Amino acid sequence: MALIAAFDSERFPQQVANFVNEVERIKNIKSIKIKPTLDVEAIFKEEFSGIKKISQIHEIEAKCDHGLVVNSLAKKLKSEGFTVGNRAQMDLYIVGKNMKIEALFEIKTDTTIQNCYNAIGQLLFHSCKFSAKPVMIAVFPSTLGKNHKAVFEKLGINILTYRWVNNQPYFSNFKSPLKIG
């Protein structure tokens, strides 16, 4: 059994579509070619979206919009001509022609201080793994406050914000990630 969405979610159709697309992608995999000695793979795997419920002593419900935001941003970047990828611990990145990570994205679905700390830590931690430091971009809902944005700026982390339009993330301040200064 796989939980893919909740009937009462306002984004139920998008979450079901995301699941159907993932099943189709898996069915169409012919073979995986492994290229040795590459710094990174240019493979993007759609992320889960929907609502997960885990019942133990207490019931926990998690709103799973993260996958919708990651997948929409990946689609936007691909439409701009970028090659994107992701790994279990890196939400999204841009792969350059030299197969090096040129931009690293960390996506958050709310603007809590804990999520700000997490985004900063994840971006700084992962960016240090590469010989050439990638552009770091934290992705937050458009409700992120000015004071929080100022901290990211001081740390050299760019901010990309989104808002929900017709139950799809709309990236209101999108500009080419590799031209961000």
N, C-alpha and C positions, 0 to 999 in steps of 0.2 A: 504494500500500500504506500502511496506517495501523496502527501498533502500538498496541493498546488495552489489553493486559494480558499478564501472564506466567502460564503454566499453573501454576507452582509457588507463586504468590502466595496467601497465606491470604485475601486480599480479592478474589480473582479474580471471584466472582459480582457483587460490588458494582461493580467496575471495568468489567465488561462491561455491566451495567445502566446505568451512567453514560454509556457510549458510545451505547447504544441510545436512551436518553432524549435525548441531544444530537442524534442523527440525526433523531429524531421532531420535536424543536423546530425544526430547520432546515427540514424538510419543511413544517411548518405556518406558516412565515413568509409572510404575505400581502403586506404592504407595510410599509415603515418610514416613520413620520411624523417629520419633523424640525421641532422647535420652535426658532425663532431666539431669541437673546439669553438662553437659560437658562444658569445657572451650571453645571448638571449634568444628565445624562440619567438617568432612573429606569429603566434597563434592566439586567437581570441576565443574564449569559451563563454557563451551567454551565462549569466548568473541567475539563480533562482529568484523568483518574485512571488509574492502571495503572503499568506498568513500561516505561521506555524503554531500549532498548539502542542504543548508537551504536558502531559498530566502525570503527576506523581502525587505527593501529598497535597500540593497546591497546584492550581492550573495556571500556566503562564502562556500568555498570548503575545506573539511578536508580530508587529506589522512589518511586512517584508517588501518595502519599496526600494531597498538598496539595489537589487537586481535591475529594477526598471530604470533607475538613474544611471547605473553603470552601462547597461546595454544601450540606452539612448545616447549617452555621451560617446560610446564607441561608434555607433552608427553616424553621429555627427562628424566625428574625427575622420572616419573612413570617407565620408562624402567630401571632405576637404582634401582628400588625397593622402592621408596619413596611413601608415601601417600600425596597427595596434595589437597589443597582447595583454595578457594578465596571468597571474600565478595565484596560488592559494593565499599568499600573504600580501600581494600587491594588487590593488583593485584594477588598475588600468595603467598602461604605459604606451608611449610612442616609440617605435623601433625605427632607427634611421637606416639608410642604405648600407652602412657599415655593420649592421646588425648589433648596434649598441643602443642602449636605452637613452633617448634624448630628452624625454619628458616623463615625469612620474606623477600620477594622480592618486589622491586619497579621497574617497567619496564618503560623505556623512549625510544622514537623513534628518538630523536635527542639530540644533545649535547649542547644546548644553556645553558647559565648561569642560566636562569630561571628554566629550567628542572633540573639542578643540585641542585638549592635551593629547588625545590619541592621534589625531591627524598630524600634529607637530612631531610627535615621537616617531610615528611610522614613516613619515616623509624623510626626516633627518636620518633615521636608522637605515632605511633602504637606500637612500641616495649615497651613503658612504660605501656601499658594496661595489661601486663601479669605478673604473679608472678615471672616466670623465664624469664629473658631477652633472646629473640631469637637471633640467628645469623642474622645480617642485611646485605642484598645484594642488591646493586643498579645495574641494568642491563641497559647498554647503547650500542649504536653503537660503533664499534671498533675505531672510529675517536675521542673518548674522549681523551683530552690532558693530558699529564703527570702532569701538575700543578693541574688540577682538580682531578686526581686520588690521588695525594698526600694529598689533603684536606680530601677526603673520608677516606683515610687510617688513618689520624690523629684523625678522629672522630670515628674510630672503625667500619667503614662501608666497607665491601668487594665489589669489582667490578667484575662483569661478563660482558664480551663484546661479541657482535655478529656482524657478517657481512652477507650480502645477498649472497647466492650461489644458483643459479637456482631459484631465487625468493623465497627462504626459508631462514629463519634465521639460521645461523651456529654459534654455541657458541664455539669460538676458544679457550678460556681459561677455559673451564668447568672442574671443579673437584668437588668432593663430597662436597656439601655445609656444611655438618656437620663436616667435617674435616678441614675446613678453620680456620686458627688461627689468 
